[in-house]
């Protein structure tokens, strides 16, 4: 919900956000990133962060997370008793400066402060933007990503998300980087975060799954995008991702029909069509009536006297 709504020009009323999140809580999702405790001037679409977080009905077994850009945001989030603080920085210096107005070194120093503040109150997840490429700097060396993950681990952060902020990743690259991280830190709770900017979001998710990743960020209807990254389009669509995994035989624990019913509300909430494909086509298990006049070609059903 945070990544989905943050870029929308139309403000979704608080009560509608709450109703949607309450509906998602009943679908079997493991975690919902509810909002961002950032400046309302920076992201006016999420100016109601406290109100939303305090009004949602928390379902047992579901974690409720929020993005926090700084210490003040962390204090606000902890005041609302979030389950997880999601900290964000970029693997590339220019994107970090554009997105957060800080150098990577300043971001790391702030991470350490938030980790100390959150101790005993909430989990901390470190999301590493531009881990697969930067729209300003281009390729980001794998060694640079691994070095930053090491810094997170050294701080005591046990949850890390690798983010393809503008859809620059490809499946081979995703497989290599995810495998390298899990090989070095097998106990790390690793999440993959993809955007479908170049129509490779689901392919990248599959590559991450093959590498051992079993947690994925996604956005209902395929909404989302970074306001500070040129060309960034929506996140991988939640219902499309769940459909793909379930069609492969993976047990996601998610009620796809319930998810699709909520996704169908999204165009009305945001005032425009959404990119999700399964919502338009239906799941692959859907069957349609046989067209009138079409007869089976099953040999057992041929009328007597017909030729094979």
VOBA-1610 file (N, C-alpha, C; in pm, whole numbers, padded with zeros to 5 digits, always signed):
BEGIN
Unk+00082-00120+00000Unk+00000+00000+00000Unk+00085+00126+00000Unk+00197+00120+00070Unk+00285+00237+00072Unk+00340+00267-00066Unk+00402+00169-00127Unk+00463+00192-00258Unk+00355+00215-00364Unk+00239+00153-00346Unk+00133+00169-00443Unk+00070+00306-00443Unk+00045+00361-00325Unk-00027+00488-00315Unk+00064+00610-00318Unk+00193+00595-00288Unk+00277+00713-00266Unk+00291+00801-00390Unk+00276+00743-00507Unk+00296+00820-00629Unk+00166+00867-00692Unk+00053+00827-00633Unk-00078+00861-00689Unk-00112+01008-00665Unk-00153+01081-00770Unk-00190+01222-00752Unk-00323+01241-00680Unk-00408+01137-00686Unk-00539+01144-00623Unk-00530+01089-00481Unk-00565+01170-00382Unk-00557+01126-00242Unk-00668+01027-00213Unk-00629+00908-00170Unk-00727+00806-00131Unk-00766+00832+00015Unk-00894+00854+00043Unk-00936+00887+00179Unk-00893+00781+00281Unk-00869+00829+00402Unk-00819+00742+00509Unk-00907+00619+00529Unk-01039+00640+00534Unk-01128+00527+00561Unk-01122+00423+00451Unk-01097+00465+00327Unk-01085+00370+00217Unk-00953+00294+00226Unk-00846+00362+00264Unk-00719+00293+00286Unk-00735+00186+00395Unk-00798+00224+00506Unk-00815+00132+00618Unk-00897+00011+00576Unk-01007+00034+00504Unk-01092-00078+00460Unk-01015-00172+00368Unk-00933-00116+00280Unk-00855-00198+00188Unk-00751-00281+00263Unk-00682-00219+00355Unk-00581-00292+00432Unk-00646-00400+00518Unk-00761-00369+00576Unk-00832-00471+00654Unk-00872-00589+00565Unk-00912-00561+00442Unk-00944-00668+00349Unk-00821-00751+00315Unk-00709-00685+00291Unk-00585-00756+00261Unk-00541-00844+00378Unk-00568-00797+00499Unk-00528-00873+00618Unk-00597-01009+00623Unk-00710-01021+00555Unk-00787-01146+00558Unk-00755-01238+00441Unk-00660-01199+00354Unk-00629-01281+00237Unk-00519-01383+00261Unk-00447-01372+00373Unk-00337-01465+00399Unk-00200-01408+00370Unk-00191-01279+00337Unk-00061-01218+00316Unk+00018-01218+00446Unk+00149-01234+00436Unk+00232-01242+00556Unk+00263-01106+00614Unk+00272-01004+00529Unk+00311-00871+00575Unk+00248-00767+00484Unk+00210-00655+00543Unk+00156-00543+00466Unk+00233-00418+00505Unk+00295-00353+00406Unk+00359-00224+00433Unk+00250-00118+00421Unk+00206-00069+00535Unk+00084+00011+00542Unk+00104+00152+00487Unk+00216+00216+00524Unk+00232+00356+00491Unk+00378+00397+00505Unk+00402+00527+00495Unk+00536+00583+00515Unk+00525+00701+00610Unk+00610+00702+00712Unk+00611+00813+00807Unk+00714+00916+00761Unk+00679+00979+00652Unk+00764+01081+00593Unk+00692+01214+00600Unk+00755+01318+00552Unk+00693+01450+00555Unk+00571+01454+00463Unk+00457+01503+00512Unk+00338+01516+00425Unk+00363+01604+00305Unk+00458+01697+00317Unk+00492+01782+00202Unk+00563+01702+00094Unk+00643+01604+00136Unk+00717+01523+00040Unk+00626+01422-00029Unk+00540+01356+00049Unk+00448+01256-00007Unk+00309+01283+00050Unk+00237+01377-00010Unk+00104+01412+00043Unk+00004+01298+00039Unk+00024+01201-00050Unk-00069+01088-00060Unk-00071+01004+00066Unk+00034+01016+00150Unk+00044+00937+00272Unk+00049+01027+00396Unk-00015+01142+00385Unk-00015+01237+00496Unk-00092+01186+00617Unk-00173+01082+00598Unk-00256+01029+00707Unk-00194+00904+00771Unk-00062+00897+00774Unk+00008+00776+00820Unk-00037+00732+00959Unk-00036+00824+01055Unk-00075+00786+01192Unk-00218+00737+01197Unk-00308+00809+01130Unk-00450+00773+01134Unk-00473+00634+01078Unk-00410+00604+00966Unk-00428+00473+00904Unk-00372+00363+00993Unk-00251+00383+01042Unk-00188+00278+01123Unk-00265+00250+01251Unk-00326+00352+01307Unk-00399+00333+01433Unk-00538+00277+01412Unk-00594+00291+01291Unk-00732+00248+01269Unk-00746+00109+01210Unk-00639+00055+01150Unk-00652-00077+01089Unk-00678-00184+01195Unk-00747-00288+01155Unk-00773-00402+01243Unk-00663-00505+01219Unk-00577-00522+01313Unk-00461-00609+01293Unk-00500-00755+01308Unk-00470-00832+01206Unk-00503-00975+01206Unk-00387-01055+01266Unk-00416-01155+01346Unk-00310-01239+01402Unk-00227-01303+01290Unk-00096-01303+01309Unk-00008-01365+01211Unk+00035-01276+01098Unk-00021-01155+01088Unk+00017-01060+00983Unk+00105-00952+01044Unk+00218-00922+00979Unk+00304-00813+01023Unk+00263-00685+00952Unk+00266-00574+01025Unk+00230-00444+00968Unk+00354-00355+00974Unk+00403-00320+00857Unk+00528-00247+00844Unk+00503-00105+00795Unk+00603-00021+00813Unk+00598+00115+00760Unk+00738+00158+00721Unk+00747+00234+00614Unk+00875+00290+00574Unk+00904+00412+00661Unk+01027+00423+00706Unk+01068+00541+00784Unk+01195+00598+00721Unk+01193+00727+00684Unk+01309+00786+00615Unk+01415+00841+00709Unk+01382+00857+00838Unk+01475+00921+00931Unk+01432+00890+01075Unk+01506+00946+01171Unk+01476+00920+01312Unk+01338+00971+01351Unk+01300+01089+01300Unk+01169+01142+01333Unk+01059+01048+01282Unk+01076+00995+01162Unk+00979+00900+01109Unk+00974+00773+01191Unk+01090+00728+01238Unk+01095+00608+01322Unk+01022+00630+01454Unk+01040+00746+01512Unk+00971+00776+01638Unk+00820+00777+01617Unk+00775+00838+01507Unk+00632+00841+01479Unk+00577+00700+01458Unk+00652+00618+01384Unk+00606+00481+01356Unk+00600+00397+01483Unk+00702+00408+01567Unk+00703+00332+01691Unk+00590+00377+01783Unk+00553+00504+01775Unk+00440+00554+01852Unk+00309+00490+01810Unk+00304+00439+01687Unk+00186+00368+01637Unk+00200+00217+01648Unk+00307+00173+01711Unk+00330+00030+01737Unk+00335-00054+01610Unk+00414-00010+01513Unk+00434-00090+01394Unk+00513-00215+01431Unk+00497-00320+01350Unk+00572-00444+01373Unk+00712-00438+01313Unk+00725-00359+01206Unk+00854-00352+01137Unk+00878-00212+01084Unk+00999-00163+01105Unk+01044-00038+01044Unk+01122-00074+00919Unk+01081-00020+00806Unk+01152-00045+00681Unk+01239+00075+00650Unk+01370+00057+00659Unk+01466+00162+00628Unk+01510+00148+00484Unk+01534+00260+00418Unk+01569+00257+00276Unk+01693+00340+00251Unk+01783+00285+00174Unk+01894+00360+00117Unk+01928+00299-00018Unk+02009+00367-00094Unk+02041+00320-00229Unk+02183+00266-00236Unk+02200+00170-00327Unk+02334+00116-00351Unk+02419+00212-00433Unk+02354+00308-00499Unk+02425+00407-00580Unk+02417+00543-00511Unk+02527+00617-00514Unk+02533+00745-00441Unk+02438+00850-00497Unk+02431+00861-00630Unk+02349+00967-00688Unk+02201+00946-00657Unk+02154+00820-00668Unk+02013+00795-00636Unk+01987+00819-00488Unk+02082+00789-00402Unk+02064+00814-00259Unk+02050+00964-00233Unk+02131+01043-00300Unk+02123+01188-00285Unk+01992+01243-00340Unk+01947+01188-00453Unk+01823+01235-00514Unk+01701+01194-00433Unk+01705+01074-00378Unk+01589+01018-00309Unk+01582+01062-00163Unk+01698+01064-00097Unk+01700+01087+00047Unk+01775+01213+00089Unk+01843+01275-00007Unk+01923+01395+00022Unk+02031+01367+00126Unk+02085+01248+00119Unk+02195+01208+00206Unk+02295+01127+00127Unk+02419+01127+00172Unk+02518+01037+00115Unk+02493+00897+00171Unk+02543+00793+00107Unk+02530+00658+00164Unk+02587+00648+00305Unk+02698+00717+00332Unk+02757+00712+00466Unk+02663+00773+00569Unk+02595+00882+00532Unk+02499+00943+00623Unk+02379+00851+00647Unk+02337+00781+00542Unk+02226+00687+00557Unk+02263+00575+00652Unk+02383+00521+00637Unk+02427+00412+00724Unk+02434+00457+00870Unk+02480+00578+00893Unk+02486+00629+01030Unk+02347+00641+01089Unk+02252+00684+01007Unk+02114+00697+01054Unk+02051+00561+01078Unk+02084+00463+00992Unk+02035+00326+01014Unk+02074+00278+01153Unk+02199+00300+01190Unk+02247+00253+01320Unk+02168+00316+01434Unk+02134+00444+01420Unk+02055+00512+01522Unk+01915+00453+01532Unk+01853+00425+01418Unk+01717+00370+01418Unk+01717+00229+01476Unk+01818+00149+01443Unk+01827+00013+01498Unk+01833+00019+01650Unk+01910+00111+01704Unk+01919+00125+01849Unk+01785+00169+01908Unk+01717+00261+01840Unk+01588+00310+01888Unk+01482+00200+01887Unk+01486+00114+01785Unk+01382+00012+01766Unk+01403-00112+01851Unk+01520-00126+01909Unk+01552-00248+01984Unk+01446-00278+02090Unk+01388-00398+02081Unk+01287-00440+02176Unk+01147-00391+02146Unk+01133-00312+02040Unk+01001-00255+02006Unk+00950-00300+01869Unk+01040-00313+01772Unk+00998-00349+01637Unk+01115-00412+01562Unk+01083-00493+01463Unk+01185-00546+01374Unk+01233-00434+01280Unk+01352-00452+01226Unk+01406-00356+01130Unk+01441-00428+01002Unk+01395-00375+00890Unk+01429-00428+00758Unk+01505-00320+00681Unk+01613-00357+00618Unk+01689-00264+00535Unk+01660-00291+00389Unk+01599-00194+00321Unk+01572-00207+00178Unk+01681-00134+00101Unk+01745-00206+00011Unk+01856-00150-00066Unk+01809-00120-00207Unk+01779+00007-00233Unk+01734+00048-00366Unk+01848+00041-00466Unk+01813+00038-00593Unk+01907+00033-00707Unk+02009-00080-00692Unk+01971-00189-00626Unk+02065-00300-00606Unk+02100-00368-00738Unk+02014-00353-00838Unk+02037-00419-00967Unk+02068-00320-01079Unk+02087-00195-01044Unk+02117-00094-01145Unk+02056+00040-01109Unk+02124+00146-01148Unk+02081+00283-01115Unk+02049+00359-01243Unk+01938+00433-01247Unk+01905+00510-01367Unk+02002+00624-01395Unk+02082+00661-01296Unk+02179+00769-01314Unk+02320+00716-01338Unk+02359+00614-01260Unk+02496+00564-01266Unk+02512+00439-01351Unk+02402+00372-01383Unk+02412+00249-01462Unk+02434+00128-01373Unk+02523+00039-01416Unk+02548-00086-01343Unk+02599-00057-01202Unk+02550-00136-01108Unk+02597-00130-00970Unk+02674-00259-00943Unk+02801-00251-00910Unk+02881-00373-00890Unk+02823-00462-00780Unk+02826-00592-00803Unk+02779-00687-00702Unk+02854-00669-00572Unk+02984-00641-00582Unk+03066-00625-00462Unk+03016-00509-00376Unk+02967-00404-00440Unk+02915-00289-00366Unk+02789-00326-00290Unk+02704-00406-00352Unk+02582-00452-00286Unk+02616-00541-00167Unk+02706-00635-00187Unk+02744-00726-00079Unk+02809-00651+00037Unk+02886-00548+00005Unk+02951-00469+00109Unk+02847-00398+00195Unk+02740-00345+00132Unk+02635-00277+00209Unk+02554-00376+00291Unk+02527-00493+00236Unk+02455-00595+00314Unk+02538-00633+00436Unk+02669-00642+00420Unk+02755-00671+00534Unk+02743-00564+00641Unk+02735-00438+00598Unk+02718-00328+00694Unk+02587-00343+00770Unk+02480-00382+00699Unk+02352-00403+00766Unk+02361-00514+00871Unk+02420-00624+00830Unk+02433-00739+00920Unk+02516-00702+01043Unk+02622-00626+01022Unk+02707-00585+01133Unk+02632-00498+01233Unk+02530-00425+01186Unk+02446-00343+01276Unk+02345-00426+01355Unk+02330-00553+01315Unk+02229-00635+01379Unk+02099-00644+01303Unk+02098-00596+01180Unk+01979-00606+01097Unk+01974-00745+01034Unk+01865-00817+01059Unk+01854-00954+01007Unk+01759-00967+00891Unk+01702-00854+00844Unk+01608-00856+00732Unk+01657-00756+00627Unk+01669-00803+00504Unk+01719-00718+00395Unk+01634-00740+00271Unk+01602-00631+00201Unk+01531-00639+00074Unk+01621-00585-00036Unk+01638-00663-00142Unk+01709-00617-00261Unk+01607-00561-00358Unk+01622-00433-00394Unk+01519-00363-00472Unk+01568-00329-00613Unk+01489-00366-00710Unk+01511-00327-00850Unk+01426-00204-00876Unk+01474-00090-00835Unk+01395+00032-00821Unk+01330+00079-00950Unk+01399+00064-01063Unk+01344+00111-01190Unk+01335+00001-01295Unk+01332-00123-01252Unk+01314-00232-01347Unk+01431-00253-01440Unk+01553-00244-01389Unk+01672-00261-01472Unk+01727-00404-01465Unk+01677-00484-01373Unk+01731-00618-01351Unk+01692-00713-01462Unk+01772-00818-01477Unk+01736-00929-01566Unk+01747-01059-01486Unk+01680-01165-01529Unk+01676-01287-01448Unk+01812-01348-01416Unk+01904-01345-01510Unk+02036-01403-01482Unk+02107-01325-01371Unk+02100-01194-01378Unk+02160-01108-01276Unk+02094-01131-01140Unk+01962-01139-01140Unk+01888-01161-01015Unk+01930-01292-00951Unk+01938-01398-01031Unk+01978-01527-00979Unk+02115-01524-00915Unk+02210-01457-00983Unk+02347-01450-00931Unk+02353-01374-00799Unk+02291-01256-00795Unk+02303-01172-00676Unk+02228-01233-00557Unk+02109-01283-00579Unk+02034-01342-00469Unk+02106-01465-00414Unk+02161-01546-00503Unk+02234-01665-00459Unk+02359-01625-00380Unk+02427-01519-00425Unk+02548-01475-00355Unk+02516-01426-00215Unk+02405-01353-00201Unk+02367-01303-00068Unk+02328-01418+00024Unk+02247-01510-00026Unk+02203-01621+00058Unk+02317-01717+00091Unk+02412-01729-00001Unk+02528-01816+00025Unk+02614-01758+00138Unk+02630-01627+00139Unk+02714-01564+00241Unk+02642-01549+00375Unk+02510-01521+00369Unk+02432-01502+00492Unk+02308-01590+00487Unk+02322-01720+00508Unk+02210-01813+00492Unk+02095-01790+00589Unk+02120-01726+00703Unk+02013-01702+00800Unk+01944-01568+00779Unk+01990-01491+00681Unk+01930-01361+00653Unk+01789-01378+00598Unk+01695-01298+00646Unk+01560-01297+00591Unk+01564-01205+00469Unk+01569-01265+00350Unk+01590-01190+00226Unk+01459-01177+00148Unk+01429-01055+00109Unk+01311-01025+00028Unk+01355-00968-00105Unk+01282-00999-00211Unk+01309-00943-00344Unk+01197-00845-00381Unk+01236-00733-00437Unk+01144-00624-00469Unk+01168-00582-00615Unk+01070-00613-00699Unk+01087-00585-00843Unk+00979-00491-00895Unk+01018-00417-00999Unk+00925-00334-01075Unk+00914-00392-01216Unk+00801-00370-01278Unk+00775-00431-01408Unk+00800-00333-01523Unk+00889-00239-01502Unk+00914-00131-01597Unk+00943-00183-01737Unk+01017-00291-01748Unk+01055-00346-01878Unk+01000-00488-01897Unk+00888-00514-01832Unk+00814-00640-01849Unk+00895-00763-01807Unk+00986-00745-01710Unk+01063-00860-01661Unk+01038-00887-01514Unk+00937-00824-01455Unk+00914-00839-01312Unk+00889-00981-01269Unk+00796-01050-01336Unk+00765-01188-01298Unk+00882-01282-01329Unk+00950-01258-01440Unk+01067-01341-01473Unk+01175-01325-01367Unk+01194-01203-01320Unk+01293-01180-01215Unk+01251-01245-01083Unk+01121-01241-01054Unk+01073-01307-00932Unk+01097-01458-00939Unk+01077-01516-01055Unk+01101-01659-01072Unk+01249-01691-01053Unk+01337-01605-01106Unk+01481-01626-01088Unk+01519-01616-00942Unk+01458-01522-00869Unk+01486-01510-00726Unk+01437-01633-00651Unk+01320-01682-00687Unk+01267-01803-00624Unk+01362-01920-00646Unk+01409-01936-00767Unk+01502-02045-00798Unk+01632-02032-00720Unk+01668-01908-00684Unk+01792-01886-00608Unk+01772-01908-00458Unk+01646-01928-00415Unk+01620-01956-00275Unk+01543-01849-00201Unk+01505-01741-00270Unk+01426-01635-00205Unk+01281-01681-00194Unk+01220-01659-00076Unk+01080-01699-00061Unk+00993-01586-00005Unk+01043-01463-00014Unk+00966-01345+00028Unk+00975-01240-00082Unk+00860-01184-00116Unk+00855-01090-00228Unk+00767-00971-00195Unk+00815-00852-00230Unk+00731-00734-00227Unk+00648-00730-00354Unk+00526-00682-00344Unk+00440-00665-00461Unk+00333-00565-00426Unk+00267-00511-00527Unk+00167-00407-00503Unk+00036-00445-00571Unk-00074-00435-00496Unk-00205-00471-00548Unk-00235-00393-00675Unk-00276-00465-00779Unk-00307-00401-00906Unk-00186-00362-00988Unk-00066-00375-00930Unk+00055-00333-01001Unk+00081-00185-00991Unk+00026-00119-00889Unk+00053+00023-00868Unk+00196+00043-00819Unk+00237+00169-00813Unk+00364+00200-00749Unk+00463+00265-00842Unk+00578+00294-00785Unk+00685+00361-00858Unk+00753+00461-00769Unk+00879+00485-00792Unk+00957+00578-00711Unk+00944+00719-00767Unk+00901+00817-00686Unk+00888+00954-00737Unk+01021+01017-00774Unk+01132+00959-00728Unk+01262+01019-00749Unk+01350+00938-00843Unk+01287+00854-00925Unk+01363+00770-01019Unk+01299+00781-01157Unk+01364+00846-01252Unk+01305+00863-01385Unk+01270+00730-01450Unk+01148+00719-01501Unk+01106+00600-01574Unk+01054+00488-01489Unk+01047+00507-01358Unk+01001+00398-01271Unk+00852+00378-01288Unk+00813+00256-01318Unk+00671+00223-01329Unk+00632+00136-01210Unk+00515+00076-01218Unk+00459+00006-01103Unk+00539-00114-01057Unk+00512-00151-00933Unk+00570-00272-00875Unk+00512-00395-00943Unk+00579-00507-00926Unk+00519-00633-00966Unk+00382-00644-00899Unk+00285-00691-00975Unk+00147-00696-00930Unk+00126-00813-00833Unk+00069-00785-00717Unk+00053-00888-00614Unk-00026-01008-00665Unk-00143-00981-00724Unk-00227-01093-00765Unk-00165-01171-00881Unk-00091-01103-00970Unk-00023-01173-01078Unk+00089-01262-01023Unk+00162-01211-00924Unk+00270-01287-00864Unk+00216-01409-00790Unk+00111-01390-00711Unk+00050-01502-00639Unk-00002-01606-00738Unk-00067-01560-00845Unk-00120-01652-00947Unk-00008-01735-01008Unk+00103-01671-01043Unk+00214-01744-01104Unk+00267-01851-01009Unk+00292-01814-00885Unk+00346-01911-00790Unk+00249-02025-00765Unk+00121-01993-00752Unk+00023-02099-00727Unk+00008-02190-00849Unk+00014-02133-00969Unk+00005-02215-01090Unk+00124-02311-01099Unk+00237-02273-01039Unk+00356-02358-01038Unk+00350-02463-00928Unk+00248-02456-00842Unk+00237-02552-00733Unk+00293-02504-00601Unk+00333-02377-00593Unk+00384-02322-00468Unk+00267-02289-00375Unk+00283-02318-00248Unk+00182-02286-00148Unk+00212-02146-00094Unk+00141-02045-00144Unk+00164-01907-00101Unk+00090-01875+00028Unk-00013-01954+00060Unk-00095-01924+00176Unk-00193-01811+00153Unk-00203-01763+00028Unk-00287-01648-00004Unk-00412-01693-00079Unk-00525-01634-00043Unk-00653-01660-00111Unk-00658-01572-00235Unk-00632-01631-00352Unk-00623-01553-00476Unk-00757-01489-00512Unk-00867-01560-00493Unk-00997-01502-00526Unk-01026-01378-00442Unk-00993-01386-00313Unk-01013-01270-00226Unk-00923-01154-00268Unk-00801-01186-00310Unk-00707-01084-00355Unk-00759-01016-00482Unk-00811-01095-00576Unk-00865-01040-00699Unk-00987-00951-00673Unk-01068-00989-00576Unk-01184-00906-00543Unk-01141-00769-00492Unk-01032-00764-00416Unk-00981-00636-00368Unk-00913-00558-00481Unk-00842-00629-00567Unk-00777-00562-00680Unk-00879-00496-00771Unk-00998-00556-00781Unk-01104-00500-00865Unk-01151-00364-00814Unk-01124-00334-00687Unk-01162-00204-00631Unk-01062-00093-00664Unk-00942-00132-00705Unk-00835-00034-00719Unk-00864+00076-00821Unk-00915+00044-00942Unk-00941+00152-01038Unk-01034+00259-00982Unk-01135+00218-00905Unk-01226+00314-00846Unk-01159+00398-00738Unk-01064+00340-00667Unk-00995+00413-00561Unk-00898+00517-00615Unk-00825+00481-00721Unk-00721+00571-00772Unk-00763+00650-00895Unk-00879+00614-00952Unk-00932+00692-01063Unk-00873+00660-01199Unk-00812+00543-01214Unk-00758+00503-01345Unk-00741+00352-01348Unk-00721+00297-01468Unk-00700+00154-01482Unk-00567+00114-01417Unk-00558-00013-01377Unk-00435-00063-01315Unk-00375-00170-01405Unk-00242-00193-01393Unk-00174-00282-01488Unk-00198-00431-01472Unk-00252-00476-01359Unk-00263-00619-01333Unk-00329-00696-01447Unk-00270-00812-01482Unk-00319-00892-01594Unk-00421-00998-01553Unk-00400-01064-01440Unk-00491-01171-01398Unk-00629-01115-01368Unk-00633-00991-01320Unk-00762-00927-01295Unk-00841-00914-01424Unk-00773-00889-01535Unk-00840-00874-01664Unk-00876-01009-01725Unk-00784-01103-01723Unk-00803-01231-01792Unk-00865-01339-01705Unk-00855-01321-01572Unk-00897-01428-01482Unk-00783-01527-01463Unk-00788-01607-01358Unk-00683-01707-01337Unk-00686-01814-01446Unk-00574-01884-01461Unk-00564-01985-01567Unk-00658-02103-01543Unk-00713-02114-01423Unk-00808-02221-01394Unk-00950-02188-01442Unk-00971-02066-01486Unk-01105-02027-01531Unk-01141-02102-01658Unk-01263-02150-01666Unk-01312-02218-01786Unk-01434-02143-01840Unk-01444-02138-01971Unk-01551-02063-02037Unk-01649-02160-02103Unk-01771-02118-02123Unk-01870-02204-02190Unk-01824-02240-02331Unk-01854-02363-02373Unk-01821-02406-02510Unk-01908-02325-02608Unk-01847-02265-02710Unk-01925-02187-02805Unk-02035-02271-02869Unk-02146-02207-02896Unk-02260-02275-02956Unk-02221-02333-03092Unk-02259-02457-03116Unk-02231-02521-03244Unk-02100-02597-03248Unk-02015-02580-03144Unk-01888-02652-03140Unk-01911-02787-03075Unk-01869-02895-03142Unk-01889-03030-03092Unk-01754-03092-03059Unk-01755-03183-02964Unk-01633-03250-02923Unk-01576-03334-03036Unk-01443-03341-03041Unk-01378-03427-03140Unk-01333-03558-03076Unk-01379-03584-02956Unk-01345-03709-02888Unk-01402-03826-02969Unk-01316-03918-03015Unk-01365-04030-03095Unk-01476-04108-03027Unk-01476-04113-02895Unk-01578-04189-02825Unk-01716-04124-02838Unk-01717-03994-02878Unk-01845-03924-02886Unk-01892-03904-03032Unk-01823-03966-03130Unk-01863-03950-03268Unk-01991-04030-03294Unk-02079-03978-03373Unk-02202-04051-03404Unk-02170-04178-03482Unk-02259-04275-03470Unk-02241-04402-03540Unk-02228-04377-03690Unk-02138-04451-03754Unk-02121-04439-03898Unk-02019-04333-03938Unk-01973-04253-03847Unk-01872-04150-03885Unk-01737-04216-03903Unk-01656-04154-03985Unk-01522-04209-04014Unk-01417-04147-03923Unk-01318-04227-03887Unk-01208-04177-03803Unk-01121-04085-03886
//
